[in-house]
Amino acid sequence: MTFTLSPLGMPARFGAFCRRFARDERGISVIEFAMLVPLLFTLYLGISEISVFITADRKATQVASAVGDLASQSVELTNDDITDIFDAAEVLVRPFDSS
């Protein structure tokens, strides 16, 4: 099977499909498209939100581990040490809000 390319670089069969789709007066494909667009759009937004959640979870785990490491390295913690540890935690949690 060979593809001939149109001037824009798209396969000629795809161009023929688009022309046939535009001339279709039955409306079946338009209705199917209208039914699928909300589902696909919701799926896309859901996947992007899940990826942000996973990134935030990994950041929280990283911050907890780093704060634990820094706190356990000292025999006695002063207020300045605790302030420094929390400042380091704020840097690690970026770009998320530290609160």
C-alpha positions as CSV (number, residue, x, y, z in Angstrom):
1,M,0.0,0.0,0.0
2,T,1.5,3.3,-1.0
3,F,0.6,6.8,0.0
4,T,0.8,9.7,-2.3
5,L,1.4,13.0,-0.5
6,S,-0.6,16.1,-1.0
7,P,1.2,19.5,-1.1
8,L,0.7,19.8,2.7
9,G,2.3,16.5,3.4
10,M,-0.8,14.6,4.4
11,P,-1.7,11.3,2.8
12,A,-4.1,11.7,-0.1
13,R,-6.5,9.2,1.4
14,F,-6.9,11.3,4.5
15,G,-7.8,14.3,2.3
16,A,-10.4,12.2,0.5
17,F,-11.8,11.1,3.8
18,C,-12.1,14.7,5.0
19,R,-13.9,15.7,1.8
20,R,-16.2,12.7,2.1
21,F,-16.9,13.6,5.7
22,A,-17.7,17.2,4.8
23,R,-20.2,16.1,2.1
24,D,-21.9,13.5,4.3
25,E,-25.5,14.8,4.8
26,R,-26.8,11.9,6.9
27,G,-25.6,13.5,10.1
28,I,-24.6,10.2,11.7
29,S,-21.0,11.0,12.0
30,V,-21.7,14.5,13.4
31,I,-24.0,13.0,16.1
32,E,-21.4,10.4,17.1
33,F,-18.8,13.1,17.2
34,A,-21.0,15.3,19.4
35,M,-21.6,12.3,21.8
36,L,-17.9,11.4,22.1
37,V,-16.4,14.9,22.5
38,P,-17.6,15.5,26.1
39,L,-16.3,12.0,27.1
40,L,-12.9,12.5,25.5
41,F,-12.6,16.0,26.9
42,T,-13.4,14.8,30.4
43,L,-11.0,11.9,30.0
44,Y,-8.2,14.3,28.9
45,L,-8.8,16.7,31.8
46,G,-9.0,13.7,34.3
47,I,-5.7,12.3,33.1
48,S,-4.0,15.7,33.4
49,E,-5.4,16.2,37.0
50,I,-4.2,12.7,38.0
51,S,-0.7,13.5,36.8
52,V,-0.6,16.6,38.9
53,F,-1.8,14.6,41.9
54,I,0.9,12.0,41.4
55,T,3.5,14.8,41.2
56,A,2.3,16.4,44.4
57,D,2.3,13.0,46.1
58,R,5.9,12.4,45.1
59,K,6.9,15.9,46.2
60,A,5.2,15.4,49.6
61,T,7.1,12.1,50.1
62,Q,10.4,13.7,49.1
63,V,9.8,16.6,51.6
64,A,8.9,14.2,54.4
65,S,12.0,12.2,53.8
66,A,14.3,15.2,53.6
67,V,12.9,16.8,56.8
68,G,13.3,13.5,58.6
69,D,16.9,13.1,57.4
70,L,17.8,16.7,58.4
71,A,16.1,16.4,61.8
72,S,17.6,13.1,62.6
73,Q,21.2,14.3,62.0
74,S,21.2,16.6,65.0
75,V,21.3,15.5,68.6
76,E,19.7,18.7,69.8
77,L,17.5,21.0,67.6
78,T,17.4,24.7,68.2
79,N,14.7,27.0,66.9
80,D,17.1,28.2,64.2
81,D,17.7,24.6,63.1
82,I,14.0,24.0,62.8
83,T,13.5,27.2,60.9
84,D,16.3,26.2,58.5
85,I,14.7,22.7,58.0
86,F,11.3,24.3,57.2
87,D,13.0,26.7,54.8
88,A,14.6,23.7,53.0
89,A,11.2,22.0,52.9
90,E,9.7,25.0,51.2
91,V,12.4,24.9,48.6
92,L,11.8,21.2,48.0
93,V,8.0,21.5,47.6
94,R,8.2,24.1,44.8
95,P,6.2,24.7,42.5
96,F,3.4,23.6,44.8
97,D,2.2,25.8,47.7
98,S,4.0,25.0,50.9
99,S,0.9,25.6,53.1
